[in-house]
Amino acid sequence: MNLRTLIVWSSLLLAVIVNGVGVAPLHAQTTAGVRAGVSADPDQFYVGAQIEPPPLTDRIHFRPNVEVGVGHDITLVGVNFELAYVFPSRSDWALYTGGGPALNITRGANGTDAGGGLNILFGGMHESGLFLEVKVGAIDSPDLKLGVGYVFK
């Protein structure tokens, strides 16, 4: 299986999951965003995309995303199913924390492997759509990710 096929199947899986989350109120809107950053263990640069359906509750958001990392002689495709709790804020910035499971597909010199992972995340988001995020991973997820992104509104 080549990288393009992995990305296509990961994107399709993400779309199916997002569409199965539930029926949103008529005034609610699903937004999309982009992200990029660096990771440690494996040491990589990554780019990705996310979909943000309407909040599940007042403060809890489902934020599935796909990230493709390159470097350290491997390519890693992470399909992340993350929930984020957004803390109340009176400023243009709001802090959030959360986490969730991940499907990580790694392709390197020894072939392709898939495994599960877990991400814990912390971040801040501006009302304009800009966000900064730190992820700590376990199992088959990268140990640490530092990222920046933008959600189109």
N, C-alpha and C positions, 0 to 999 in steps of 0.2 A: 504494500500500500504506500503510495507516494504522499508527500506533504500536502499537495493540493487536495487530494481525496480526503485526508484527515481533517483539513480545515473545512471543507464543504460539509462533511458528515457532522462535525462539531457544531457548525452554524445551524444546520438543520435541526439537530437535537435541541439547541438553545431555543430556536423558534417554536418548536413543538411544546417545550416546557412553558415558555412564556404564554403561549396561547391557551394552555391548559390551566393557568393559574386561577382563572375565574372570570366572571362577567363583571366588568368595571361599570360604575355609574356613568350615565351619559355625559356628565361634565368632566369626567376624568380623562386624562391623556397619557399615553405611553410615550416616553422620550427615549432617545438613543444618545450614546456618547462614545468618545474615543479615549484611549489611555495609552501611556507609554512609561517606561521606567527601566530600572536595573534590578537584577536579582543576585543573591549570593547563594552558592551551593545549590544549583550550578550558577557560575558567574556568567550572566547573560544580559543582553539588552532585550526588552520585550515591547511589543505593541499589541493593542487589543481593541475590542469594542464591547459595549455593554448596552443592555436594554433595561429601562427602569419603568415598569408598569406603575399604575396608581398605587399609593401606599396601601399596605394590608390593614394597618390601623393608623391612628393619628401620627405615630412616631416610628413605626416599623415599615421598612421598605425592602422589597425583594429586588436584588440587583444582580441578576445573572450576567456573566461576562465570559468572553473567550480571550485568552492571551496567548500569543505566539512568541516564544523566546528563542533567540539564536545566540550561539557562542559556546565556548568550552567543548567544541567538537560534537555538539548535539543540538537537536531542535526539539523544543518542548511545547506542546499544545496543551494548555490548561483550560478546561471547561469548568467554571466556578459557579456554584449555586449559593450565593451569599445573601444573608439578611443583615440589614443595618438598622440600628436604633439611633435616631437623630435626637440629640439633646436639645431642649428648649434654648432659644437664644434671642437676645434683643438686638444683636448687631447683624451686619451683612453676612457674617461667617457663622456657621454652626458646626459643632463637633459631632462626630458619630463614632460608633464602635459596633462590631458585629463579627460575623464569621459564617462558615458553612463548609460543606463538603466540596470536593473537587475530583474531577476525572482528569488525570494527567497522562498524556500520550507522549512518549519519548522516542525519538529516532536518532540513532547514532551508528557507529561503525559495527556494532554487534547486532543490529537489526532494530525492530520496533517493539516497544513494550508499553503496556497500559497498566495503570495502577491508581488506586484511590489516594486521596489526600485530605487534609483539613487545613483551613485557613482561618486565622484570627486577624481582624483588621481594626485599624484606628485611623481616623482622618478628620479633615476639615473641609467643608464645602462652602463656597461663596454663592450668594443668591443668583449671580450671573451665570453659574454653571461650572465654573472652575473648581476643581477639587485636588487635594493633596492626600496621599494615602500611604500607610505603612502596613504591610502584611507579614505576619509570622506564620510559617508553614510547618506542618508535621506530616509524617508518613512519607508519601511520594511527592509532596509539594515542595517547591523551593523554600529554603530555610528563612529567607528574608527578601522582601521586595519593597522598593521605594519607588512610588509612582506619582504621576501627575496626569490629570485628565480634564475633559470638558464634556458636560452634558448639554446637548442642544435643546433649547426651550422654545 
